[in-house]
Amino acid sequence: MSTAELGRWAEEVATQALAAYDYRVICRNWRSTHGEIDIVAREAGMWVFVEVKARTGVGRGLPEEAVTASKQVRLIELARAYLAAQGIEDTAWRIDVLALELTADRKVRRLTIHRDAVRD
């Protein structure tokens, strides 16, 4: 499976998991000049921007470790860009990281939602 295919599959698993945790998915793969937001959702009246990270092994580290300082800055820029593009002002929002550890045959070994993982 290519990296792009793994990413799409992981986002589908993430979308299903978020729904089970009462997130309402608004859109997936929202793009701007700053990059892409994997999932935009609403949860308990708050806008939530979800970064999905998946790994099939720990050789490259845990999935959540891939959200580097520069990636965090970009995610904040993307969240602000999304809100501005939608004309949404003065609202509560946060960035969550959904980490997936998978077996070689794409079974979920671990799924963790890190709420408010990236702070402004």
C-alpha positions as CSV (number, residue, x, y, z in Angstrom):
1,M,0.0,0.0,0.0
2,S,1.4,3.4,-0.9
3,T,1.7,6.2,1.6
4,A,-1.1,8.1,0.0
5,E,-3.4,5.0,0.1
6,L,-2.5,4.4,3.8
7,G,-3.3,8.1,4.5
8,R,-6.7,7.9,2.9
9,W,-7.5,4.6,4.6
10,A,-6.3,6.0,8.0
11,E,-8.5,9.1,7.5
12,E,-11.5,6.9,6.9
13,V,-10.8,4.9,10.1
14,A,-10.4,8.2,11.9
15,T,-13.7,9.6,10.6
16,Q,-15.5,6.5,11.9
17,A,-13.8,6.7,15.2
18,L,-14.5,10.4,15.6
19,A,-18.2,9.8,14.9
20,A,-18.2,7.1,17.7
21,Y,-16.9,9.8,20.1
22,D,-19.6,12.3,19.1
23,Y,-17.6,14.4,16.8
24,R,-19.6,15.6,13.8
25,V,-17.3,15.6,10.7
26,I,-17.9,18.8,8.6
27,C,-15.3,18.1,5.9
28,R,-12.2,16.2,5.0
29,N,-9.0,17.3,3.3
30,W,-9.7,21.0,3.3
31,R,-6.9,22.8,1.4
32,S,-5.5,26.3,1.4
33,T,-2.2,27.8,0.5
34,H,-0.8,26.8,3.9
35,G,-1.5,23.1,3.3
36,E,-4.3,20.7,4.2
37,I,-6.4,19.9,7.2
38,D,-7.2,16.2,7.4
39,I,-10.6,16.5,9.2
40,V,-12.7,19.5,10.3
41,A,-15.3,18.6,12.9
42,R,-17.5,19.9,15.6
43,E,-17.6,18.5,19.1
44,A,-19.5,19.9,22.1
45,G,-20.0,23.2,20.3
46,M,-16.3,23.7,19.4
47,W,-14.6,23.6,16.1
48,V,-12.0,20.8,16.0
49,F,-9.2,20.5,13.4
50,V,-7.9,16.9,13.4
51,E,-4.5,15.8,12.2
52,V,-4.4,12.1,11.4
53,K,-1.1,10.3,11.8
54,A,-0.8,6.5,11.1
55,R,2.2,4.2,11.3
56,T,2.4,0.5,10.5
57,G,5.4,0.0,12.8
58,V,7.4,1.9,15.4
59,G,10.6,2.0,13.3
60,R,9.9,5.6,12.4
61,G,8.6,6.5,15.8
62,L,5.1,6.8,17.2
63,P,2.5,8.5,14.9
64,E,2.0,11.4,17.2
65,E,5.7,12.2,17.2
66,A,5.4,13.1,13.5
67,V,3.6,16.3,14.5
68,T,6.7,18.4,14.7
69,A,7.0,22.0,15.9
70,S,6.9,23.2,12.3
71,K,3.9,21.1,11.6
72,Q,2.2,22.5,14.7
73,V,2.7,26.1,13.4
74,R,1.3,25.1,10.0
75,L,-1.8,23.4,11.7
76,I,-2.5,26.6,13.6
77,E,-2.2,28.7,10.4
78,L,-4.6,26.2,8.6
79,A,-7.1,26.3,11.4
80,R,-7.2,30.1,11.3
81,A,-7.4,30.1,7.5
82,Y,-10.3,27.7,7.6
83,L,-12.2,29.9,10.1
84,A,-11.5,33.0,8.1
85,A,-12.6,31.4,4.8
86,Q,-15.9,30.4,6.4
87,G,-16.4,33.9,8.0
88,I,-16.3,32.4,11.5
89,E,-15.0,34.8,14.1
90,D,-14.6,34.8,17.9
91,T,-15.3,31.1,18.3
92,A,-13.8,28.3,20.4
93,W,-11.5,25.9,18.5
94,R,-8.8,23.4,19.1
95,I,-6.5,21.0,17.2
96,D,-6.6,17.3,18.0
97,V,-4.2,14.7,16.8
98,L,-5.6,11.2,16.1
99,A,-2.8,8.6,16.2
100,L,-3.2,5.2,14.6
101,E,-0.8,2.3,15.1
102,L,-1.6,-0.4,12.6
103,T,-0.5,-4.0,12.1
104,A,1.1,-5.0,8.7
105,D,-2.4,-6.2,7.5
106,R,-4.0,-2.9,8.4
107,K,-5.7,-3.8,11.7
108,V,-5.8,-1.1,14.3
109,R,-3.4,-1.9,17.1
110,R,-4.0,1.5,18.9
111,L,-6.1,4.5,18.2
112,T,-5.6,7.5,20.4
113,I,-7.2,10.9,20.2
114,H,-5.0,13.6,21.7
115,R,-7.5,16.4,22.5
116,D,-6.1,20.0,22.3
117,A,-2.7,18.5,21.3
118,V,-1.5,21.7,19.5
119,R,-1.7,25.0,21.2
120,D,-1.4,28.5,19.9
